Amino acid sequence: MSIKNVSVIGAGTMGNGIAHVFAQCGFSVNLIDVNASQLQRIACLP
């Protein structure tokens, strides 16, 4: 069994960093947060 998808709850500094590392390692990442502006801020990063 291999893990290919990861969900991270919380898009703050720590959650964003965790999601970033998983994405760099080839995982499909779902980033979840109750604050839509947090997700929009991250979506605008290069």
GUTORDO-64259 format. One line per field, with one value per residue: residue in three letters; x, y, z of N, C-alpha, C, CB in turn. Coordinates in steps of 0.02 Angstrom, whole numbers, plus 50000, padded with zeros to 5 digits. Glycine has a CB too. Example, Ala and Ser with C-alpha at 12.3 -4.5 7.8 and 13.67 -1.06 7.14 Angstrom:
% residues 2
code <- [ALA,SER]
nc1 <- [50660,50642]
nc2 <- [49716,49888]
nc3 <- [50390,50354]
cac1 <- [50615,50684]
cac2 <- [49775,49947]
cac3 <- [50390,50357]
cc1 <- [50660,50645]
cc2 <- [49835,50002]
cc3 <- [50390,50394]
cbc1 <- [50565,50704]
cbc2 <- [49776,49970]
cbc3 <- [50452,50286]
This chain:
% residues 46
code <- [MET,SER,ILE,LYS,ASN,VAL,SER,VAL,ILE,GLY,ALA,GLY,THR,MET,GLY,ASN,GLY,ILE,ALA,HIS,VAL,PHE,ALA,GLN,CYS,GLY,PHE,SER,VAL,ASN,LEU,ILE,ASP,VAL,ASN,ALA,SER,GLN,LEU,GLN,ARG,ILE,ALA,CYS,LEU,PRO]
nc1 <- [50042,50031,50044,49970,49897,49873,49800,49798,49753,49724,49794,49894,50056,50127,50047,50047,50183,50201,50116,50181,50305,50261,50203,50317,50379,50307,50176,49997,49911,49789,49739,49664,49563,49472,49472,49452,49529,49659,49686,49675,49783,49889,49870,49911,50047,50207]
nc2 <- [49941,50107,50280,50413,50528,50671,50758,50915,50997,51158,51303,51387,51449,51332,51224,51259,51245,51107,51054,51103,51034,50901,50914,50946,50825,50747,50710,50717,50853,50911,51058,51123,51244,51348,51481,51572,51673,51642,51530,51588,51676,51587,51523,51620,51622,51601]
nc3 <- [50000,49954,49991,49908,49907,50007,50141,50218,50360,50400,50351,50393,50442,50479,50427,50291,50262,50285,50186,50074,50075,50057,49929,49853,49859,49775,49807,49794,49854,49966,50034,50173,50251,50365,50343,50207,50150,50186,50107,49980,49984,49984,49862,49775,49779,49699]
cac1 <- [50000,50069,50005,49980,49859,49880,49760,49825,49701,49755,49838,49939,50127,50147,50011,50072,50249,50192,50088,50234,50353,50228,50196,50383,50397,50266,50110,49940,49896,49729,49750,49598,49563,49407,49482,49462,49583,49722,49694,49686,49851,49935,49860,49945,50120,50236]
cac2 <- [50000,50169,50341,50459,50588,50695,50817,50953,51041,51218,51332,51436,51441,51262,51183,51277,51215,51035,51042,51119,50979,50843,50928,50940,50754,50714,50692,50760,50883,50952,51103,51141,51294,51382,51550,51572,51720,51605,51488,51633,51701,51533,51510,51673,51614,51570]
cac3 <- [50000,49953,50000,49852,49921,50076,50159,50274,50387,50428,50300,50422,50428,50486,50378,50225,50256,50279,50120,50025,50074,50026,49858,49823,49857,49724,49830,49780,49919,49978,50090,50198,50304,50372,50323,50134,50132,50194,50047,49924,49990,49965,49791,49737,49784,49638]
cc1 <- [50044,50022,50022,49947,49865,49834,49791,49771,49735,49807,49882,50011,50148,50113,50034,50140,50245,50166,50140,50284,50323,50222,50263,50405,50351,50197,50057,49915,49831,49742,49682,49605,49494,49411,49500,49518,49652,49736,49707,49757,49901,49930,49897,50020,50146,50253]
cc2 <- [50062,50229,50388,50526,50607,50755,50849,51001,51098,51245,51388,51421,51367,51217,51196,51244,51139,51017,51052,51061,50917,50853,50922,50867,50714,50692,50740,50786,50922,50993,51132,51192,51327,51454,51552,51619,51687,51564,51530,51660,51649,51520,51561,51667,51581,51498]
cc3 <- [50000,49957,49942,49863,49994,50085,50221,50297,50424,50379,50328,50405,50429,50435,50307,50213,50247,50209,50065,50019,50041,49951,49822,49816,49811,49747,49803,49847,49917,50041,50111,50254,50306,50348,50249,50113,50140,50132,49985,49925,49966,49890,49748,49739,49721,49647]
cbc1 <- [49952,50113,50018,49955,49785,49955,49685,49892,49652,49787,49796,49930,50169,50131,49937,50077,50291,50143,50027,50270,50376,50159,50168,50434,50395,50301,50108,49883,49954,49664,49801,49559,49619,49383,49538,49398,49579,49719,49632,49636,49865,49920,49786,49924,50139,50297]
cbc2 <- [50000,50173,50374,50428,50580,50713,50798,50991,51002,51202,51358,51439,51480,51237,51197,51353,51230,51008,51088,51183,50962,50832,50998,50979,50724,50657,50690,50721,50929,50908,51160,51078,51348,51379,51583,51593,51783,51559,51445,51690,51721,51469,51511,51741,51573,51607]
cbc3 <- [50061,49890,50069,49789,49901,50092,50172,50255,50435,50497,50243,50499,50478,50557,50384,50217,50317,50334,50107,50045,50145,50056,49847,49865,49928,49700,49907,49740,49941,49986,50073,50223,50293,50444,50366,50099,50174,50257,50036,49924,50063,50005,49774,49762,49846,49617]
